[in-house]
Amino acid sequence: MKISATLSCMMQLQKYPLDTQICPMMLESLFVS
C-alpha cells in the first residue's frame, strides 16, 4: 500500500498574527496487489 499526500498552504501574512491559513489537502491512496 502506498499513500501519498500533497499539502499546499497559501500564506497570507498581511493580517499576521490574526490571519487564517487556507490549506487544502489532497490525499490519494494507491493499492497494489
C-alpha positions as CSV (number, residue, x, y, z in Angstrom):
1,M,0.0,0.0,0.0
2,K,1.3,3.4,-1.0
3,I,-0.1,6.6,0.4
4,S,0.9,10.0,-0.9
5,A,-0.3,13.3,0.4
6,T,0.0,16.8,-1.2
7,L,-0.4,19.7,1.1
8,S,-0.3,23.3,-0.2
9,C,-0.8,26.3,2.0
10,M,-1.5,29.8,0.8
11,M,0.4,32.0,3.2
12,Q,-1.2,35.4,3.7
13,L,0.8,37.4,6.2
14,Q,-0.8,40.8,5.8
15,K,-3.0,40.3,8.9
16,Y,-0.4,38.3,10.9
17,P,-1.0,37.0,13.6
18,L,-4.7,37.4,13.1
19,D,-4.9,35.7,9.7
20,T,-6.3,32.4,8.8
21,Q,-4.4,30.0,6.6
22,I,-6.1,28.0,3.9
23,C,-4.6,24.6,3.4
24,P,-6.4,22.3,1.1
25,M,-5.1,18.7,1.4
26,M,-5.3,16.1,-1.3
27,L,-4.8,12.6,-0.1
28,E,-4.7,9.7,-2.5
29,S,-4.1,6.0,-1.8
30,L,-2.8,3.5,-4.3
31,F,-3.4,-0.1,-3.6
32,V,-1.1,-2.5,-5.4
33,S,-2.0,-6.2,-5.4
